[in-house]
């Protein structure tokens, strides 16, 4: 009677979980090659990796992660804490971080609390208890307890969307330069009275930096920014719509409005359309991020393209270098680029 095969339904071998040796036999490689294909895929050729993964999938093989973690003293997981994940550009950043880590055999564990809980040390403690090898945090404004815990557990970390910090490595862009590009563009079109729809600056370092950068640029160009022309709100299409309605109701004479992000700008454009105010003939609108939908708004949105994907990729490379014990790569501020579209034009009159 022929021996049972692990991939034959109903056989003796099919009644147990497939082993690493089963995958190796089916793929025609060594057990060590299977192990590398699953934990360090970057070490193998594409053809070998594909053959091993196909064999593992056919057999339904699942590696014993607990055993591997004990043997290697490494879990091959990285934790990330990114508050207010939805209604933002953070998913693009996190996806790039995950893809960079996955290519080196690491799994990303994401904690995405509401912003009010974003600095709760319990979030980091939960990730450390799960044995993550490294951590990515959003922003440099973290409680001292967070940095103390990372130091105590000797976990490498990176601060996302942050310009600089004495506590550790950051990956970000020059917020002041991004705002300066936008204000300079509006000034070149003859705009002198500017309105701003800002993200809420309460406990939000990114909104604070963006508003400071815009305010400083407005002052440098000798433009006017009346206090009544600044409206703070949460991120989203509906908040942008409501914030523009608030600005219009105040009747502060402005010819251009800068929105803190494209979500607010999309809502603002809708509010202006409902009010019968032509863009850009009567009011120019500009923004930040250059999300996928920005080019398809009516009119297409002038915005500063931020290196959102690049932040995630560079953060992943930095963490992987630290986990290998290599010197971290150079970490300059990433560039932001103005993209001019039809939502901005010469100041009326």
Secondary structure, 3 states (H helix, E strand, C coil): CCCCCCCCCCCCHHHCCCCHHHHHHHHCCCHHHHHHHHHCHHHCCHHHHHHHHHHHHHHCCCCCHHHHHHHHCCCCEEEEECCCCCCCCHHHHHHHHHHHHHCCCCEEEEECCCHHHCCCHHHHHHHHHCCCCEEEEECCCCCHHHHHHHHHCCCEEEEECCCCCCCCCEECECHHHHHHHHHHHHHHCCCCEEEEEEECCCCCHHHHHHHHHHHHHHHHCCCECCHHHEEEECCCHHHHHHHHHHHHHCCCCCCEEEECCHHHHHHHHHHHHHCCCCCCCCCEEEEEECCCCHHHCCCCCEEEECCHHHHHHHHHHHHHHHHHCCCCCCCCCECCEEECCCCCCCCCC
